[in-house]
């Protein structure tokens, strides 16, 4: 069984499940500003021609909320509530994503790590995944960026 992204072009899906995903972003060749998702024209200086880069997998929680309605695109009703937050990546962009954990698990400024959540299994038996962030101290984190998970 393989993992496949819900939509290609937004994050990596490493073949090795112990390796963290990375977000697929862009960096302006002129001013150096980084973006997620990828873009061709820089929103800061309007230079045409951004380079593709991998971002993450770590960041800091800038803000968050807890949602008490079913997760969009989740076909079963098992998800009663979930966190959504904005995470500042060290490369520059602030990204919004789902958070893994309960309402007492998050604090503004805490270090977060990128991971997957399986939405469903497709007709070929692949796990269809989305990205999410979880608190670094939750145990699902990498020892160092780019290393395998413990």
C-alpha positions in Angstrom: 0.0 0.0 0.0 1.3 3.5 -0.9 0.5 7.0 0.2 -0.7 9.5 -2.4 -1.4 13.3 -1.9 -5.0 14.5 -2.1 -3.7 16.8 -4.8 -0.2 16.7 -6.4 2.1 19.7 -6.2 1.7 20.9 -2.6 3.8 18.6 -0.5 6.2 15.6 -0.8 5.1 12.1 0.0 8.4 10.2 0.8 8.4 6.5 0.0 9.8 5.8 3.5 7.1 6.5 6.1 9.7 7.4 8.7 10.8 10.5 6.6 8.8 13.7 7.2 7.0 15.3 4.3 8.1 18.7 3.0 5.9 21.5 1.7 6.5 22.5 -2.0 7.1 26.3 -2.2 8.9 28.9 -4.1 11.7 31.4 -3.5 12.0 34.7 -5.5 15.2 34.7 -7.5 15.4 38.5 -7.1 14.5 39.4 -3.5 14.7 36.0 -1.8 11.1 36.0 -0.4 9.7 32.4 0.1 6.1 31.4 -0.6 3.7 28.5 0.0 2.1 27.3 -2.2 4.4 27.7 -5.2 4.1 30.8 -7.4 5.6 32.1 -10.6 5.6 35.8 -9.8 6.9 37.3 -6.5 4.2 38.9 -4.4 6.8 41.2 -2.8 8.8 42.6 -5.7 6.8 41.3 -8.7 9.8 39.6 -10.2 8.7 37.0 -12.8 10.5 33.7 -12.1 10.5 32.1 -8.7 12.5 28.9 -8.0 10.9 25.8 -6.6 12.0 24.9 -3.0 11.1 22.4 -0.3 10.0 24.0 3.0 9.7 22.7 6.5 9.1 20.3 8.1 9.4 22.3 11.3 7.8 25.6 12.3 6.4 27.7 15.2 2.7 28.0 15.9 1.6 31.6 15.4 -2.1 31.2 16.2 -4.7 28.5 16.3 -8.3 27.6 16.9 -10.3 24.5 17.6 -13.1 23.6 15.2 -16.2 21.7 16.3 -17.6 20.6 12.9 -16.7 17.6 10.8 -13.4 17.9 8.8 -13.9 19.0 5.2 -13.7 16.1 2.8 -13.8 13.6 5.7 -16.5 11.1 4.7 -17.0 9.5 8.1 -18.3 11.3 11.2 -15.6 10.1 13.5 -13.9 13.5 13.6 -15.9 15.5 16.1 -13.4 18.4 16.4 -9.9 19.4 15.3 -7.3 22.1 15.5 -6.5 24.6 12.7 -3.4 26.8 13.0 -1.0 29.1 11.3 2.6 28.0 11.5 5.6 30.2 10.7 8.2 28.3 8.8 11.9 29.2 9.3 12.2 29.8 5.5 9.7 32.7 5.9 6.1 31.7 4.9 3.3 31.4 7.3 1.1 28.4 6.4 -2.4 27.4 7.6 -3.0 23.7 8.2 -4.8 21.2 10.3 -3.3 20.5 13.8 -3.1 17.1 15.4 -4.1 17.1 19.1 -6.7 18.2 21.5 -7.7 21.8 22.5 -5.3 21.7 25.5 -2.3 20.6 23.4 -1.4 23.9 21.7 0.3 27.1 22.8 1.3 30.0 20.7 5.0 29.9 19.9 5.4 26.2 20.4 7.5 24.2 17.8 5.5 22.1 15.4 6.3 19.3 13.0 4.7 18.5 9.6 3.0 15.1 9.3 0.2 13.3 7.4 -3.4 12.4 8.0 -5.1 9.7 5.9 -8.4 10.9 4.6 -9.5 7.7 2.8 -8.3 4.7 0.8 -8.6 5.1 -3.0 -9.8 2.5 -5.5 -6.2 1.2 -6.0 -5.8 0.7 -2.2 -3.6 3.7 -1.7 -3.9 5.9 1.4 -4.9 9.4 0.3 -3.2 11.9 2.6 -3.3 15.5 3.6 -0.7 17.5 5.7 -1.1 18.4 9.3 1.2 19.8 12.0 1.6 18.4 15.5 3.4 19.7 18.5 7.1 18.7 18.4 7.1 17.3 21.9 4.2 15.0 21.0 6.7 12.3 20.0 6.1 12.3 16.3 9.0 14.7 15.6 12.3 14.4 13.9 15.5 14.6 15.9 16.9 17.1 13.5 15.4 18.5 10.3 15.7 16.1 7.5 16.4 13.1 9.7 14.2 10.1 10.1 11.5 9.9 12.7 12.4 8.0 15.9 
